[in-house]
Amino acid sequence: MARESVKARERKRQKLVAKYAAKREELKANGDYAALDKLPKNSSKVRLHNRCLLTGRPKGYMRRFGISRVVFRELASQGKIPGVKKASW
């Protein structure tokens, strides 16, 4: 499980990206790279990293569900994810 500070930092980056998204697009379209450079570095979406919503785990992230493979397996075996069941053949 990730430390709370790491998860908080990632949430802060997500807020900054959302806040400056329109302004970044406008500056990129105009080619004003000097003004773009003055925006906060964490407002760039390439700085975001996919993390599990429940544990904050950075690796083994499943985009479709927003959680890591470990949590996914746990929830799926408990039957808490609709439409997902353990395969057997």
N, CA, C and O atoms as a printed pandas DataFrame, in Angstrom:
     atom_number atom_name residue_name chain_id  residue_number  x_coord  y_coord  z_coord
0              1         N          MET        A               1    0.840   -1.178    0.000
1              2        CA          MET        A               1    0.000    0.000    0.000
2              3         C          MET        A               1    0.885    1.241    0.000
3              4         O          MET        A               1    1.849    1.331    0.760
4              5         N          ALA        A               2    0.550    2.180   -0.848
5              6        CA          ALA        A               2    1.347    3.402   -0.972
6              7         C          ALA        A               2    1.126    4.312    0.232
7              8         O          ALA        A               2    0.080    4.281    0.881
8              9         N          ARG        A               3    2.131    5.111    0.503
9             10        CA          ARG        A               3    2.010    6.071    1.602
10            11         C          ARG        A               3    0.953    7.110    1.243
11            12         O          ARG        A               3    0.711    7.398    0.071
12            13         N          GLU        A               4    0.340    7.657    2.268
13            14        CA          GLU        A               4   -0.709    8.661    2.054
14            15         C          GLU        A               4   -0.163    9.891    1.336
15            16         O          GLU        A               4   -0.868   10.507    0.537
16            17         N          SER        A               5    1.086   10.250    1.618
17            18        CA          SER        A               5    1.659   11.435    0.987
18            19         C          SER        A               5    1.795   11.249   -0.524
19            20         O          SER        A               5    1.619   12.197   -1.289
20            21         N          VAL        A               6    2.111   10.021   -0.950
21            22        CA          VAL        A               6    2.253    9.728   -2.374
22            23         C          VAL        A               6    0.890    9.817   -3.063
23            24         O          VAL        A               6    0.769   10.369   -4.156
24            25         N          LYS        A               7   -0.124    9.270   -2.410
25            26        CA          LYS        A               7   -1.477    9.322   -2.980
26            27         C          LYS        A               7   -1.983   10.764   -3.021
27            28         O          LYS        A               7   -2.635   11.168   -3.984
28            29         N          ALA        A               8   -1.682   11.539   -1.974
29            30        CA          ALA        A               8   -2.109   12.940   -1.924
30            31         C          ALA        A               8   -1.427   13.751   -3.020
31            32         O          ALA        A               8   -2.050   14.612   -3.641
32            33         N          ARG        A               9   -0.149   13.475   -3.257
33            34        CA          ARG        A               9    0.598   14.183   -4.294
34            35         C          ARG        A               9   -0.018   13.920   -5.668
35            36         O          ARG        A               9   -0.128   14.823   -6.498
36            37         N          GLU        A              10   -0.411   12.678   -5.888
37            38        CA          GLU        A              10   -1.022   12.319   -7.172
38            39         C          GLU        A              10   -2.381   12.999   -7.344
39            40         O          GLU        A              10   -2.708   13.455   -8.440
40            41         N          ARG        A              11   -3.174   13.071   -6.274
41            42        CA          ARG        A              11   -4.470   13.766   -6.347
42            43         C          ARG        A              11   -4.270   15.253   -6.634
43            44         O          ARG        A              11   -5.037   15.857   -7.384
44            45         N          LYS        A              12   -3.229   15.837   -6.030
45            46        CA          LYS        A              12   -2.921   17.250   -6.249
46            47         C          LYS        A              12   -2.561   17.501   -7.713
47            48         O          LYS        A              12   -2.980   18.496   -8.304
48            49         N          ARG        A              13   -1.779   16.586   -8.289
49            50        CA          ARG        A              13   -1.418   16.713   -9.706
50            51         C          ARG        A              13   -2.649   16.624  -10.591
51            52         O          ARG        A              13   -2.769   17.369  -11.564
52            53         N          GLN        A              14   -3.572   15.714  -10.263
53            54        CA          GLN        A              14   -4.786   15.565  -11.065
54            55         C          GLN        A              14   -5.608   16.842  -11.053
55            56         O          GLN        A              14   -6.165   17.235  -12.078
56            57         N          LYS        A              15   -5.687   17.493   -9.895
57            58        CA          LYS        A              15   -6.422   18.751   -9.805
58            59         C          LYS        A              15   -5.758   19.841  -10.653
59            60         O          LYS        A              15   -6.440   20.594  -11.347
60            61         N          LEU        A              16   -4.436   19.918  -10.592
61            62        CA          LEU        A              16   -3.715   20.921  -11.375
62            63         C          LEU        A              16   -3.879   20.691  -12.869
63            64         O          LEU        A              16   -4.046   21.646  -13.628
64            65         N          VAL        A              17   -3.834   19.448  -13.295
65            66        CA          VAL        A              17   -4.000   19.120  -14.711
66            67         C          VAL        A              17   -5.378   19.560  -15.181
67            68         O          VAL        A              17   -5.518   20.150  -16.252
68            69         N          ALA        A              18   -6.399   19.268  -14.370
69            70        CA          ALA        A              18   -7.766   19.650  -14.739
70            71         C          ALA        A              18   -7.922   21.173  -14.784
71            72         O          ALA        A              18   -8.602   21.712  -15.657
72            73         N          LYS        A              19   -7.293   21.846  -13.844
73            74        CA          LYS        A              19   -7.417   23.306  -13.751
74            75         C          LYS        A              19   -6.789   24.022  -14.956
75            76         O          LYS        A              19   -7.359   24.979  -15.481
76            77         N          TYR        A              20   -5.616   23.553  -15.388
77            78        CA          TYR        A              20   -4.873   24.239  -16.443
78            79         C          TYR        A              20   -5.030   23.604  -17.824
79            80         O          TYR        A              20   -4.362   24.036  -18.763
80            81         N          ALA        A              21   -5.875   22.613  -17.979
81            82        CA          ALA        A              21   -5.991   21.901  -19.263
82            83         C          ALA        A              21   -6.380   22.835  -20.412
83            84         O          ALA        A              21   -5.749   22.813  -21.469
84            85         N          ALA        A              22   -7.401   23.642  -20.213
85            86        CA          ALA        A              22   -7.874   24.534  -21.274
86            87         C          ALA        A              22   -6.812   25.586  -21.625
87            88         O          ALA        A              22   -6.580   25.885  -22.797
88            89         N          LYS        A              23   -6.183   26.128  -20.605
89            90        CA          LYS        A              23   -5.161   27.153  -20.832
90            91         C          LYS        A              23   -3.962   26.570  -21.580
91            92         O          LYS        A              23   -3.408   27.212  -22.472
92            93         N          ARG        A              24   -3.569   25.356  -21.215
93            94        CA          ARG        A              24   -2.456   24.687  -21.897
94            95         C          ARG        A              24   -2.765   24.478  -23.376
95            96         O          ARG        A              24   -1.919   24.737  -24.231
96            97         N          GLU        A              25   -3.974   24.011  -23.678
97            98        CA          GLU        A              25   -4.376   23.781  -25.064
98            99         C          GLU        A              25   -4.347   25.077  -25.867
99           100         O          GLU        A              25   -3.892   25.106  -27.011
100          101         N          GLU        A              26   -4.840   26.144  -25.252
101          102        CA          GLU        A              26   -4.866   27.444  -25.932
102          103         C          GLU        A              26   -3.450   27.936  -26.225
103          104         O          GLU        A              26   -3.164   28.402  -27.329
104          105         N          LEU        A              27   -2.568   27.831  -25.235
105          106        CA          LEU        A              27   -1.184   28.288  -25.420
106          107         C          LEU        A              27   -0.444   27.442  -26.452
107          108         O          LEU        A              27    0.353   27.964  -27.231
108          109         N          LYS        A              28   -0.707   26.143  -26.458
109          110        CA          LYS        A              28   -0.074   25.260  -27.445
110          111         C          LYS        A              28   -0.545   25.606  -28.850
111          112         O          LYS        A              28    0.251   25.628  -29.789
112          113         N          ALA        A              29   -1.842   25.877  -28.993
113          114        CA          ALA        A              29   -2.404   26.215  -30.300
114          115         C          ALA        A              29   -1.803   27.521  -30.834
115          116         O          ALA        A              29   -1.554   27.656  -32.032
116          117         N          ASN        A              30   -1.574   28.475  -29.931
117          118        CA          ASN        A              30   -0.997   29.774  -30.330
118          119         C          ASN        A              30    0.511   29.705  -30.492
119          120         O          ASN        A              30    1.107   30.612  -31.074
120          121         N          GLY        A              31    1.135   28.661  -29.995
121          122        CA          GLY        A              31    2.589   28.526  -30.088
122          123         C          GLY        A              31    3.338   29.399  -29.098
123          124         O          GLY        A              31    4.509   29.715  -29.309
124          125         N          ASP        A              32    2.676   29.791  -28.021
125          126        CA          ASP        A              32    3.281   30.650  -26.996
126          127         C          ASP        A              32    3.982   29.777  -25.945
127          128         O          ASP        A              32    3.439   29.521  -24.870
128          129         N          TYR        A              33    5.193   29.328  -26.278
129          130        CA          TYR        A              33    5.898   28.397  -25.405
130          131         C          TYR        A              33    6.515   29.083  -24.196
131          132         O          TYR        A              33    6.789   28.429  -23.190
132          133         N          ALA        A              34    6.736   30.387  -24.279
133          134        CA          ALA        A              34    7.274   31.120  -23.124
134          135         C          ALA        A              34    6.238   31.155  -22.000
135          136         O          ALA        A              34    6.571   30.941  -20.835
136          137         N          ALA        A              35    4.981   31.426  -22.358
137          138        CA          ALA        A              35    3.908   31.450  -21.358
138          139         C          ALA        A              35    3.607   30.037  -20.861
139          140         O          ALA        A              35    3.256   29.840  -19.698
140          141         N          LEU        A              36    3.745   29.072  -21.739
141          142        CA          LEU        A              36    3.508   27.672  -21.373
142          143         C          LEU        A              36    4.530   27.214  -20.339
143          144         O          LEU        A              36    4.218   26.425  -19.447
144          145         N          ASP        A              37    5.756   27.720  -20.473
145          146        CA          ASP        A              37    6.830   27.364  -19.549
146          147         C          ASP        A              37    6.603   27.938  -18.151
147          148         O          ASP        A              37    7.144   27.429  -17.170
148          149         N          LYS        A              38    5.806   28.991  -18.068
149          150        CA          LYS        A              38    5.561   29.647  -16.773
150          151         C          LYS        A              38    4.455   28.969  -15.970
151          152         O          LYS        A              38    4.283   29.259  -14.786
152          153         N          LEU        A              39    3.705   28.070  -16.603
153          154        CA          LEU        A              39    2.679   27.321  -15.870
154          155         C          LEU        A              39    3.362   26.316  -14.944
155          156         O          LEU        A              39    4.512   25.943  -15.175
156          157         N          PRO        A              40    2.650   25.871  -13.883
157          158        CA          PRO        A              40    3.248   24.887  -12.974
158          159         C          PRO        A              40    3.610   23.595  -13.715
159          160         O          PRO        A              40    2.865   23.134  -14.580
160          161         N          LYS        A              41    4.747   23.028  -13.367
161          162        CA          LYS        A              41    5.211   21.809  -14.041
162          163         C          LYS        A              41    4.251   20.650  -13.808
163          164         O          LYS        A              41    4.053   19.814  -14.690
164          165         N          ASN        A              42    3.654   20.600  -12.620
165          166        CA          ASN        A              42    2.736   19.504  -12.303
166          167         C          ASN        A              42    1.380   19.639  -12.990
167          168         O          ASN        A              42    0.517   18.778  -12.822
168          169         N          SER        A              43    1.185   20.700  -13.754
169          170        CA          SER        A              43   -0.077   20.845  -14.476
170          171         C          SER        A              43   -0.025   20.152  -15.842
171          172         O          SER        A              43   -1.004   20.165  -16.588
172          173         N          SER        A              44    1.115   19.552  -16.160
173          174        CA          SER        A              44    1.243   18.799  -17.406
174          175         C          SER        A              44    0.734   17.383  -17.200
175          176         O          SER        A              44    1.063   16.743  -16.201
176          177         N          LYS        A              45   -0.070   16.886  -18.138
177          178        CA          LYS        A              45   -0.678   15.570  -17.932
178          179         C          LYS        A              45    0.307   14.412  -18.060
179          180         O          LYS        A              45   -0.008   13.293  -17.655
180          181         N          VAL        A              46    1.490   14.659  -18.615
181          182        CA          VAL        A              46    2.485   13.585  -18.689
182          183         C          VAL        A              46    3.091   13.279  -17.322
183          184         O          VAL        A              46    3.748   12.252  -17.152
184          185         N          ARG        A              47    2.877   14.152  -16.358
185          186        CA          ARG        A              47    3.388   13.909  -15.013
186          187         C          ARG        A              47    2.478   13.013  -14.187
187          188         O          ARG        A              47    2.865   12.554  -13.112
188          189         N          LEU        A              48    1.280   12.764  -14.678
189          190        CA          LEU        A              48    0.358   11.884  -13.954
190          191         C          LEU        A              48    0.814   10.433  -14.064
191          192         O          LEU        A              48    1.427   10.033  -15.055
192          193         N          HIS        A              49    0.509    9.664  -13.048
193          194        CA          HIS        A              49    0.836    8.243  -13.070
194          195         C          HIS        A              49   -0.405    7.492  -12.610
195          196         O          HIS        A              49   -1.001    7.839  -11.591
196          197         N          ASN        A              50   -0.795    6.468  -13.357
197          198        CA          ASN        A              50   -1.964    5.692  -12.981
198          199         C          ASN        A              50   -1.696    4.949  -11.679
199          200         O          ASN        A              50   -0.688    4.254  -11.549
200          201         N          ARG        A              51   -2.603    5.099  -10.714
201          202        CA          ARG        A              51   -2.489    4.415   -9.439
202          203         C          ARG        A              51   -3.835    3.809   -9.061
203          204         O          ARG        A              51   -4.890    4.324   -9.433
204          205         N          CYS        A              52   -3.781    2.713   -8.321
205          206        CA          CYS        A              52   -4.985    2.054   -7.833
206          207         C          CYS        A              52   -5.755    3.017   -6.935
207          208         O          CYS        A              52   -5.164    3.685   -6.086
208          209         N          LEU        A              53   -7.071    3.089   -7.120
209          210        CA          LEU        A              53   -7.896    3.986   -6.317
210          211         C          LEU        A              53   -7.951    3.573   -4.854
211          212         O          LEU        A              53   -8.078    4.421   -3.971
212          213         N          LEU        A              54   -7.856    2.277   -4.595
213          214        CA          LEU        A              54   -7.997    1.785   -3.229
214          215         C          LEU        A              54   -6.674    1.706   -2.470
215          216         O          LEU        A              54   -6.617    2.068   -1.295
216          217         N          THR        A              55   -5.619    1.241   -3.121
217          218        CA          THR        A              55   -4.358    1.041   -2.412
218          219         C          THR        A              55   -3.263    2.014   -2.812
219          220         O          THR        A              55   -2.309    2.208   -2.058
220          221         N          GLY        A              56   -3.380    2.629   -3.981
221          222        CA          GLY        A              56   -2.347    3.539   -4.454
222          223         C          GLY        A              56   -1.205    2.832   -5.160
223          224         O          GLY        A              56   -0.195    3.456   -5.487
224          225         N          ARG        A              57   -1.357    1.532   -5.399
225          226        CA          ARG        A              57   -0.304    0.755   -6.051
226          227         C          ARG        A              57   -0.083    1.277   -7.472
227          228         O          ARG        A              57   -1.042    1.421   -8.230
228          229         N          PRO        A              58    1.196    1.567   -7.849
229          230        CA          PRO        A              58    1.465    2.133   -9.162
230          231         C          PRO        A              58    1.612    1.099  -10.273
231          232         O          PRO        A              58    1.452    1.431  -11.447
232          233         N          LYS        A              59    1.910   -0.134   -9.925
233          234        CA          LYS        A              59    2.138   -1.158  -10.944
234          235         C          LYS        A              59    0.961   -2.121  -11.010
235          236         O          LYS        A              59    0.245   -2.308  -10.026
236          237         N          GLY        A              60    0.764   -2.728  -12.174
237          238        CA          GLY        A              60   -0.334   -3.674  -12.345
238          239         C          GLY        A              60   -1.687   -2.988  -12.369
239          240         O          GLY        A              60   -2.683   -3.557  -11.922
240          241         N          TYR        A              61   -1.729   -1.779  -12.886
241          242        CA          TYR        A              61   -2.958   -0.982  -12.928
242          243         C          TYR        A              61   -3.834   -1.425  -14.094
243          244         O          TYR        A              61   -3.345   -1.588  -15.212
244          245         N          MET        A              62   -5.120   -1.619  -13.843
245          246        CA          MET        A              62   -6.072   -1.998  -14.884
246          247         C          MET        A              62   -6.949   -0.786  -15.176
247          248         O          MET        A              62   -7.795   -0.415  -14.362
248          249         N          ARG        A              63   -6.744   -0.168  -16.341
249          250        CA          ARG        A              63   -7.447    1.064  -16.696
250          251         C          ARG        A              63   -8.965    0.923  -16.659
251          252         O          ARG        A              63   -9.670    1.812  -16.182
252          253         N          ARG        A              64   -9.447   -0.178  -17.156
253          254        CA          ARG        A              64  -10.894   -0.364  -17.282
254          255         C          ARG        A              64  -11.615   -0.275  -15.937
255          256         O          ARG        A              64  -12.758    0.174  -15.860
256          257         N          PHE        A              65  -10.926   -0.712  -14.876
257          258        CA          PHE        A              65  -11.542   -0.735  -13.556
258          259         C          PHE        A              65  -10.970    0.316  -12.610
259          260         O          PHE        A              65  -11.594    0.638  -11.599
260          261         N          GLY        A              66   -9.795    0.854  -12.922
261          262        CA          GLY        A              66   -9.191    1.879  -12.083
262          263         C          GLY        A              66   -8.529    1.341  -10.824
263          264         O          GLY        A              66   -8.245    2.096   -9.894
264          265         N          ILE        A              67   -8.286    0.033  -10.798
265          266        CA          ILE        A              67   -7.653   -0.584   -9.632
266          267         C          ILE        A              67   -6.512   -1.491  -10.077
267          268         O          ILE        A              67   -6.378   -1.806  -11.259
268          269         N          SER        A              68   -5.696   -1.903   -9.118
269          270        CA          SER        A              68   -4.569   -2.776   -9.449
270          271         C          SER        A              68   -5.049   -4.216   -9.612
271          272         O          SER        A              68   -6.158   -4.564   -9.208
272          273         N          ARG        A              69   -4.201   -5.039  -10.206
273          274        CA          ARG        A              69   -4.549   -6.435  -10.451
274          275         C          ARG        A              69   -4.770   -7.201   -9.149
275          276         O          ARG        A              69   -5.588   -8.120   -9.104
276          277         N          VAL        A              70   -4.051   -6.832   -8.092
277          278        CA          VAL        A              70   -4.176   -7.509   -6.801
278          279         C          VAL        A              70   -5.563   -7.257   -6.212
279          280         O          VAL        A              70   -6.242   -8.191   -5.787
280          281         N          VAL        A              71   -5.974   -5.997   -6.191
281          282        CA          VAL        A              71   -7.283   -5.628   -5.653
282          283         C          VAL        A              71   -8.383   -6.186   -6.547
283          284         O          VAL        A              71   -9.419   -6.640   -6.061
284          285         N          PHE        A              72   -8.148   -6.150   -7.869
285          286        CA          PHE        A              72   -9.131   -6.684   -8.814
286          287         C          PHE        A              72   -9.419   -8.153   -8.522
287          288         O          PHE        A              72  -10.574   -8.575   -8.467
288          289         N          ARG        A              73   -8.356   -8.919   -8.338
289          290        CA          ARG        A              73   -8.512  -10.358   -8.086
290          291         C          ARG        A              73   -9.277  -10.597   -6.785
291          292         O          ARG        A              73  -10.139  -11.472   -6.704
292          293         N          GLU        A              74   -8.941   -9.801   -5.770
293          294        CA          GLU        A              74   -9.599   -9.913   -4.475
294          295         C          GLU        A              74  -11.099   -9.625   -4.593
295          296         O          GLU        A              74  -11.927  -10.396   -4.109
296          297         N          LEU        A              75  -11.436   -8.510   -5.240
297          298        CA          LEU        A              75  -12.840   -8.109   -5.378
298          299         C          LEU        A              75  -13.612   -9.055   -6.293
299          300         O          LEU        A              75  -14.785   -9.342   -6.050
300          301         N          ALA        A              76  -12.953   -9.538   -7.344
301          302        CA          ALA        A              76  -13.620  -10.448   -8.277
302          303         C          ALA        A              76  -13.939  -11.775   -7.594
303          304         O          ALA        A              76  -15.012  -12.338   -7.810
304          305         N          SER        A              77  -13.032  -12.269   -6.785
305          306        CA          SER        A              77  -13.281  -13.555   -6.110
306          307         C          SER        A              77  -14.363  -13.412   -5.037
307          308         O          SER        A              77  -15.017  -14.393   -4.683
308          309         N          GLN        A              78  -14.552  -12.206   -4.523
309          310        CA          GLN        A              78  -15.630  -11.958   -3.556
310          311         C          GLN        A              78  -16.957  -11.683   -4.251
311          312         O          GLN        A              78  -18.001  -11.615   -3.601
312          313         N          GLY        A              79  -16.916  -11.524   -5.582
313          314        CA          GLY        A              79  -18.124  -11.266   -6.355
314          315         C          GLY        A              79  -18.589   -9.830   -6.282
315          316         O          GLY        A              79  -19.775   -9.563   -6.475
316          317         N          LYS        A              80  -17.701   -8.903   -6.012
317          318        CA          LYS        A              80  -18.075   -7.499   -5.849
318          319         C          LYS        A              80  -17.940   -6.678   -7.131
319          320         O          LYS        A              80  -18.279   -5.495   -7.148
320          321         N          ILE        A              81  -17.440   -7.308   -8.214
321          322        CA          ILE        A              81  -17.334   -6.618   -9.507
322          323         C          ILE        A              81  -18.369   -7.253  -10.434
323          324         O          ILE        A              81  -18.241   -8.426  -10.783
324          325         N          PRO        A              82  -19.385   -6.501  -10.836
325          326        CA          PRO        A              82  -20.442   -7.059  -11.667
326          327         C          PRO        A              82  -19.922   -7.555  -13.019
327          328         O          PRO        A              82  -19.113   -6.888  -13.664
328          329         N          GLY        A              83  -20.388   -8.712  -13.433
329          330        CA          GLY        A              83  -20.046   -9.256  -14.734
330          331         C          GLY        A              83  -18.713   -9.984  -14.789
331          332         O          GLY        A              83  -18.313  -10.455  -15.854
332          333         N          VAL        A              84  -18.026  -10.083  -13.674
333          334        CA          VAL        A              84  -16.715  -10.744  -13.636
334          335         C          VAL        A              84  -16.817  -11.984  -12.772
335          336         O          VAL        A              84  -17.265  -11.929  -11.627
336          337         N          LYS        A              85  -16.387  -13.120  -13.346
337          338        CA          LYS        A              85  -16.332  -14.336  -12.542
338          339         C          LYS        A              85  -15.099  -15.126  -12.919
339          340         O          LYS        A              85  -14.541  -14.956  -14.003
340          341         N          LYS        A              86  -14.685  -15.977  -12.029
341          342        CA          LYS        A              86  -13.467  -16.758  -12.247
342          343         C          LYS        A              86  -13.688  -17.730  -13.395
343          344         O          LYS        A              86  -14.706  -18.418  -13.462
344          345         N          ALA        A              87  -12.725  -17.771  -14.286
345          346        CA          ALA        A              87  -12.841  -18.643  -15.449
346          347         C          ALA        A              87  -12.478  -20.084  -15.088
347          348         O          ALA        A              87  -11.592  -20.329  -14.268
348          349         N          SER        A              88  -13.164  -21.012  -15.703
349          350        CA          SER        A              88  -12.809  -22.430  -15.553
350          351         C          SER        A              88  -13.231  -23.154  -16.823
351          352         O          SER        A              88  -14.332  -22.944  -17.333
352          353         N          TRP        A              89  -12.352  -24.004  -17.327
353          354        CA          TRP        A              89  -12.668  -24.744  -18.549
354          355         C          TRP        A              89  -12.005  -26.079  -18.563
355          356         O          TRP        A              89  -12.164  -26.837  -19.520
